[in-house]
Amino acid sequence: MELRQSDGYFGPEVRILIDGHDLFNVGDQAGHDPAQPLDTGALRPVEPPRRIALYMCNCGCAGCGDIAPIIRQIGDRIEWVQLRLYTGAFDWVFPDEDFGPEDDDGKALELPDLSFDVDRHFAEVWRAKHDRAWESPARRLARAAADAFRNRSGDLAPRGYSPRAISTTTDAHAFHVDLRSKHGQRVVLVRTTGDPRQKGDGILETIVDRDEESWIIAFANYGPLAAGPGRRS
């Protein structure tokens, strides 16, 4: 297995090569942004085992056309088994909390089960995760801000939110902050100025320390907050 980072239509993506072949590209699928499979721990087996979306539809829409195996560890082997094609069952690489995949849903793919030596599997994931050649200065800032958010996630919990991700936009001074609650998703547009540290502090201040009525809502996928007090971008 080799995790290769390349430039796709939507930006950098992770391609998974098995013995040098892009085995999972069965319908011109797109790989995920490197931060999704590599920075989230998605490729690390857990108990009970879970399905992880390795590739998605080339439309770029998360949750559409996902190729997802069950990733599990058995002894000194890590296995990717029962590869199926799903739509509407994943939130980027992870199963959707409300509409996650059932093993008999989706479409079975004519792809073999795979087995890797556990040490070589983890070594390749570590190598790919720490190869940040694809990461622009703005992306590094977004990652640092996301790490800071995790340290302050308790400040958002009383308001019913948990931070999911921070992403860049076409504006070097603007970022999207993806927040989740039991009601769904809310994406806040944050504009910042200054040096990288000031920008990072500005993202935290906007989300954690300011009232929701001041937020600029770039996207909301559920009723109460979509029609709520936040301003639209």
Secondary structure, 3 states (H helix, E strand, C coil): CEEEEEEECCEEEEEEEECCECCCCCCCCEECCCHHHHHCCCCCCCCCCEECCCEECCCCCCCCCEEEEEEEEECCEEEEEEEEEECCCEECCEECCCCCCCCCCCEECCCCCEEEEHHHHHHHHHHHHCCCCCCCHHHHHHHHHHHHHHHCHHHHHHHCCEEEEEEECCCCCEEEEEEEECCEEEEEEEECCCCHHHHHHHHHHHHHHCCHHHCEEEEECCHHHHCCCCEEC
